[in-house]
Structure formats: structure tokens, C-alpha cells
């Protein structure tokens, strides 16, 4: 999603306030069962459209991957309207709507009306039997991959793209990289690259694989990980923890270390193995600590707002800062040093047998 969120805040959030299926009021609530309806649409000037068979296959894969990512705490029941529905206007008409929010609202209302006319329990103001709606657009004329509250618009139906946009609906912000040019991985002169985390679905939108996952912090935000699975290092001292890999449906026990840095900013340390069989730099992630810096300066949001708007997730490249973020994870025997805040993180050991691999981390502050 590359649309400016601020536009959507004023133009779209209010339009969805009547949705009877909106239940979430803040973090830790993306759990349970959610019914998701996919509506395939075309316009009179569309040259090609996504097929029902491809869409149902993609939605089933999304449901399976989401169940695994959430440790079966979020179960999606996908349903796809089995025919391609004609919208009342041309793609040129929708594309000419200058306001992004107004364009999405026009597409949403027209698609929902079309679905209701062929027997689906859905209206423009109330999704009724569905918690989320995915509107599948013709890529040739409406190449949109984006979201508005509880609605996803996609022209690309690969599973990672769908999960990325649904991830925004689970209240996840983009997973970025703290990009530096002076060799210091946490340089104060660095900048945020919003799509810079190469390991994360919320960073690599169009990854053609199933290795990418949601990061550990996002999983905690969603309610897929319990407080008991996160060790917090908030006071001076030296602490050693063994944490299990988090990117497996069978993940158990301690999965992360949270290290408060300052008001509204933490480090989150975790471990993944999904890139073990890759042949490029990302393979190194299977042997090191995955370190994120998370900033959340605002108070929890209210219903029908965009609570993640200022929650920044930044991958810290501990090995070749400013060069190749694929080797960002901290390998065994190496130490990451935040001298300003008096924090060091050292990867001590790594071991275990799939799917119960682990990593040992020492934190000193």
C-alpha cells in the first residue's frame, strides 16, 4: 500500500463507521474467526480480469498462511463470489476521481451493490455476515493494491500481497528499515525506508514465496502472542534468555525479548528460520537475532480510526548497515551496541531441531 494514510483518515474511516461487523477497539483483538468475502469485478473497458479459480486458490492459501502465522488464533473463512461482476462505470471513470478516499468509496459501494444483487448478505453500509471484504480488480485498468477500513482492494492476488493489505486491516504498519550511510546501524542521521524489511510480509509486499511472515511485534499487537511469551528487560543488569523461533505454527514458550529504550520506543528481539534454505544473504537470518526498533508515540486508538498510523517498525541492520539489509540479523558471537542508551545485545548460541529451534541472547543494560 503506497497511498498516504492521512487522506484515508478523513475520507474513508467515517464511511465505514456503520459497518455492523466492526468489533475491534484497539490492539490485541485480531483473534477468533473472521468471514472474508472476495468480490471479483470488471468494468466495461477492462481487457482482462482475475479468474474465480485463481482467486479462490489465493484466498485459501491466505487463510492457511494466516492460521499458521497466528498460531491458529486468527481463522479466516474465505468465500468468493463465483462470477465476475460488472461495475456500473468504466475504469476511466474511477481513475478520474481525484480524491483517493472518494475513489475507494465509489468502488466499494458499487462492488458491494453488485454482490448484494446476486444474493450475498451485504449492503453498502453494513457488511452483515462478513468481517472483511476483498474487492478483486482488473489489473489492466485498475491496478490498485490498497485498503480502506475493513475493505481491501487488490489487482494482484498473490497470497503475500493479499496478506499485506489484510495486514493493514489487522492494524499493522509497514515494516521498515533504518537506513544509514555512516556505518552506525542506529545512526541518528538515518532515515526510515517504509518497505525496507526484506523478511516481513508488511515490508516485502510482492514476495513470491511462503517464507515471509508477519514480524513478532505485529503478532504481539494482534493478540497472537501472550505477555508470558515476551521477556522485558527494563532495569539495569545482565540477562540471558533462550527464545524459540517464532515463524512456525508450533512455536511455544518464550518468543521475544522487549527492551524499552525510551518513552514510546523499544527494541524487540526474536528469531526466525524460514529463510534457512535460501541461497542469498537472507539465509543468515536463520542463525541470528532479528532486531527491530518499534516506536509508538500515541495512545491506543478508538474504534474506526487507524491505530497503527504512527507505530513505526524499523529493522536494524546489525551487520552491513547501509549496504545489504538481507544479512541484518545478529549472528552468534556478535554484539549489537547502543552506547547512547547503555544497551548491548549479544547472540550467545543457537540450536534445536525443527520446528523447535532456539537462540540464546544476552542483554546488558
C-alpha positions in Angstrom: 0.0 0.0 0.0 1.5 3.3 -1.1 -1.4 5.7 -0.5 -0.9 8.5 2.0 -2.8 7.3 5.1 -3.7 10.8 6.1 -6.0 11.0 3.1 -7.9 7.9 4.2 -8.3 9.1 7.7 -10.6 11.9 6.9 -12.2 10.4 3.8 -12.8 6.8 4.4 -12.8 5.9 8.1 -16.1 7.7 8.7 -17.7 5.9 5.7 -17.2 2.6 7.4 -18.4 3.5 10.9 -21.8 1.9 10.2 -20.2 -1.5 9.5 -22.0 -3.8 11.9 -19.1 -6.3 11.9 -16.6 -3.8 13.3 -15.7 -5.2 16.7 -12.1 -4.2 17.4 -11.4 -1.1 19.5 -7.7 -1.4 19.8 -4.7 -3.8 19.8 -4.7 -7.5 20.9 -8.1 -8.2 19.2 -7.2 -9.7 15.8 -8.3 -13.1 17.0 -11.1 -15.6 16.5 -12.9 -16.3 13.3 -13.5 -13.8 10.6 -15.6 -14.3 7.5 -14.0 -12.8 4.4 -15.8 -12.2 1.1 -13.9 -11.7 -2.1 -15.8 -9.9 -4.9 -14.4 -10.1 -8.4 -15.3 -7.1 -10.6 -14.7 -5.8 -14.0 -15.5 -2.6 -15.9 -16.9 -2.1 -19.4 -13.4 -1.1 -20.5 -11.4 -3.9 -18.7 -9.3 -6.0 -21.0 -8.7 -8.9 -18.6 -9.7 -9.9 -15.1 -8.6 -12.2 -12.4 -10.4 -15.6 -12.5 -12.6 -17.2 -9.9 -10.3 -20.3 -9.8 -7.2 -18.2 -9.2 -9.0 -16.1 -6.6 -10.3 -19.0 -4.6 -6.9 -20.6 -4.6 -5.2 -17.5 -3.4 -7.8 -16.9 -0.7 -7.5 -20.4 0.6 -3.7 -20.0 0.7 -4.1 -16.8 2.6 -6.4 -18.5 5.1 -3.9 -21.3 5.6 -0.9 -18.9 5.9 -2.8 -16.7 8.3 -3.7 -19.6 10.6 0.0 -20.6 10.7 1.2 -17.1 11.3 -1.3 -16.5 14.1 -0.7 -19.9 15.7 -4.3 -20.7 14.9 -5.6 -17.7 16.8 -7.0 -16.0 13.7 -9.0 -18.2 11.4 -10.3 -16.8 8.1 -13.3 -18.3 6.4 -12.9 -17.1 2.8 -15.8 -17.0 0.3 -15.5 -15.9 -3.3 -18.5 -14.7 -5.4 -18.3 -17.3 -8.2 -18.8 -14.9 -11.1 -17.1 -11.7 -12.3 -19.5 -8.8 -11.6 -19.7 -5.8 -13.8 -19.3 -2.4 -12.2 -21.6 0.4 -13.5 -18.8 2.7 -14.6 -15.6 2.4 -16.6 -12.2 2.2 -15.1 -11.5 5.6 -16.7 -14.4 6.9 -14.6 -13.0 5.6 -11.3 -9.4 6.6 -12.2 -10.6 10.1 -12.9 -11.8 10.6 -9.3 -9.0 12.7 -7.8 -9.7 12.0 -4.1 -8.3 8.6 -3.2 -10.8 8.2 -0.5 -13.7 9.1 -2.8 -12.4 6.7 -5.4 -12.2 3.8 -3.0 -15.6 4.6 -1.6 -17.1 4.6 -5.1 -15.5 1.2 -5.9 -16.6 -0.2 -2.6 -20.2 0.8 -2.9 -20.5 -0.3 -6.5 -18.9 -3.7 -5.8 -20.9 -4.3 -2.7 -24.2 -3.4 -4.5 -23.3 -5.8 -7.3 -22.6 -8.6 -4.8 -25.9 -8.0 -3.0 -27.8 -8.2 -6.2 -26.6 -11.8 -6.8 -27.6 -13.0 -3.3 -24.9 -12.1 -0.8 -25.9 -10.7 2.6 -24.1 -7.4 2.2 -25.0 -3.7 1.8 -23.0 -0.6 1.2 -23.4 0.5 4.8 -23.3 -2.9 6.6 -21.2 -5.9 5.8 -23.6 -8.1 7.8 -22.3 -11.6 7.6 -18.7 -10.6 6.7 -16.0 -9.1 8.8 -13.8 -8.2 5.8 -14.4 -7.7 2.1 -11.7 -8.1 -0.6 -12.5 -6.4 -3.9 -10.5 -8.1 -6.7 -10.0 -5.6 -9.5 -8.9 -5.9 -13.2 -5.1 -5.3 -13.1 -5.0 -3.9 -16.6 -7.2 -0.9 -15.9 -7.5 -0.6 -12.1 -4.1 -1.7 -10.8 -4.8 -0.9 -7.1 -3.3 -2.8 -4.1 -4.6 -0.9 -1.1 -7.0 -0.9 1.7 -9.7 1.2 3.5 -11.1 0.3 6.8 -12.2 -3.4 6.7 -12.0 -3.4 2.9 -9.1 -4.5 0.7 -8.6 -3.6 -3.0 -6.3 -5.8 -5.0 -5.4 -6.3 -8.6 -2.6 -8.7 -7.7 -3.9 -11.8 -6.0 -0.7 -13.5 -4.9 -1.0 -14.5 -1.3 1.6 -12.2 0.1 0.0 -9.1 -1.5 -3.4 -10.1 -0.1 -1.8 -10.7 3.3 0.0 -7.4 3.2 -3.2 -5.5 2.6 -5.2 -7.6 5.1 -2.3 -7.0 7.5 -3.1 -3.3 7.4 -6.6 -4.3 8.4 -5.1 -6.3 11.3 -3.7 -2.8 12.2 -0.1 -3.4 11.1 2.0 -0.6 9.8 4.7 -1.1 7.1 7.8 -2.9 8.3 10.7 -0.6 7.5 14.5 -0.5 7.6 16.5 2.1 9.5 18.7 3.2 6.5 22.0 4.7 7.4 25.1 5.9 5.5 27.7 6.2 8.2 28.1 2.6 9.3 26.2 3.1 12.5 23.1 0.8 12.4 21.2 3.2 14.7 22.7 6.4 13.4 20.6 9.5 14.4 21.2 10.7 10.8 19.4 7.6 9.4 16.1 7.6 7.7 13.1 5.2 7.6 12.6 3.1 4.5 8.9 2.1 4.9 9.2 -1.1 2.9 12.7 -2.0 3.9 12.3 -5.2 6.0 13.0 -8.0 3.5 11.8 -10.7 5.8 8.4 -9.4 6.6 5.1 -9.5 4.7 4.5 -5.9 5.7 7.8 -5.0 4.1 8.1 -7.2 1.0 4.6 -6.9 -0.5 5.1 -9.0 -3.6 7.3 -11.8 -2.4 6.5 -14.9 -4.5 7.1 -17.4 -1.6 5.7 -18.6 1.7 8.9 -17.9 3.8 7.8 -14.3 4.6 5.9 -13.9 7.8 4.5 -11.1 9.9 7.1 -9.9 12.4 7.0 -10.8 16.1 5.9 -7.3 17.3 3.0 -7.2 14.9 1.9 -10.7 16.1 2.0 -9.4 19.7 0.0 -6.3 18.7 -2.6 -8.6 17.0 -3.0 -10.8 20.1 -1.4 -13.9 18.7 1.4 -13.9 21.3 0.8 -13.7 25.1 2.6 -11.4 27.5 4.1 -14.5 29.1 5.9 -15.2 25.8 7.8 -11.8 25.9 10.6 -11.2 28.3 11.0 -7.5 29.2 14.4 -6.1 30.2 13.5 -2.7 31.9 16.1 -2.4 34.7 19.9 -2.3 34.9 21.7 -5.7 34.9 22.7 -8.6 32.7 20.1 -11.1 31.5 20.3 -14.2 29.4 17.2 -15.7 27.7 16.6 -18.6 25.3 13.9 -17.8 22.8 12.3 -20.1 20.3 11.7 -19.4 16.7 8.5 -17.5 16.1 7.9 -18.3 12.4 6.3 -21.7 12.9 2.7 -22.6 13.8 4.1 -24.9 16.6 6.0 -22.0 18.3 5.9 -22.4 22.0 7.4 -20.8 25.1 9.4 -17.6 25.1 9.4 -16.0 21.7 10.8 -12.4 22.2 12.7 -10.0 24.3 11.4 -6.5 24.7 13.9 -3.8 25.7 12.5 -0.4 26.5 14.8 2.3 25.1 12.9 5.4 25.9 9.4 6.6 26.3 7.4 5.1 23.4 10.4 3.2 21.9 11.5 -0.4 22.4 13.8 -3.0 20.9 12.2 -6.3 20.0 14.5 -9.3 19.7 13.3 -12.6 18.1 14.4 -15.5 16.0 13.2 -16.9 12.7 14.2 -19.9 10.5 12.0 -19.7 7.4 14.9 -18.5 5.2 17.2 -21.4 6.1 17.2 -22.9 2.6 17.7 -19.6 0.8 20.9 -19.0 -1.1 21.3 -15.3 -0.6 22.1 -13.0 2.3 18.7 -13.6 3.9 19.8 -17.2 4.8 21.9 -15.7 7.5 18.7 -14.7 9.4 18.3 -18.4 10.3 21.4 -18.2 12.5 21.0 -14.8 14.2 18.9 -12.5 16.3 16.2 -10.4 14.4 16.2 -7.0 16.0 13.5 -4.4 15.4 13.1 -0.9 16.9 9.5 -0.1 17.4 8.1 3.4 18.1 4.6 4.0 19.2 4.2 7.6 20.5 0.5 7.9 20.6 -2.1 6.4 23.0 -4.3 3.5 21.9 -6.8 4.5 19.3 -10.6 4.4 19.3 -12.9 2.3 17.1 -12.9 3.1 13.3 -9.6 5.0 13.4 -6.2 3.9 12.1 -4.3 2.9 15.3 -1.1 2.0 13.5 -0.6 5.3 11.8 2.4 6.4 13.9 3.6 3.0 15.0 7.0 2.6 13.3 8.7 -0.7 12.9 12.3 -0.5 11.9 14.6 -3.4 11.1 18.1 -2.8 12.5 20.9 -4.0 10.1 23.5 -5.1 12.6 26.0 -6.5 10.0 26.3 -4.3 6.9 24.4 -1.1 7.8 23.8 0.9 4.7 24.7 -1.9 2.4 22.8 -5.2 2.3 19.8 -5.5 4.8 19.5 -9.2 3.9 22.2 -10.0 6.4 20.7 -7.8 9.1 20.3 -10.4 11.8 22.9 -10.6 14.6 24.9 -13.9 14.3 26.3 -16.0 17.2 29.3 -14.4 18.9 28.4 -10.9 17.7 27.2 -7.9 19.8 24.9 -5.0 18.9 25.8 -1.9 21.0 23.5 1.0 21.7 26.0 3.2 23.5 23.7 6.1 23.9 21.2 4.1 25.9 23.6 1.8 27.5 22.2 -1.4 25.9 24.1 -4.3 24.4 22.6 -7.4 22.8 24.7 -10.5 22.2 23.8 -13.7 20.4 25.4 -16.4 22.5 24.3 -19.7 20.9 21.8 -21.2 18.5 20.5 -24.8 18.3 17.5 -27.1 18.4 15.7 -29.4 16.0 13.0 -28.2 13.6 10.4 -26.9 14.4 11.7 -26.2 17.9 14.9 -24.3 17.1 16.1 -21.7 19.6 18.6 -18.9 20.1 20.3 -17.7 23.3 20.5 -14.0 23.8 22.3 -11.9 26.5 21.1 -8.4 27.2 23.1 -5.9 29.3 21.8 -2.5 30.2 
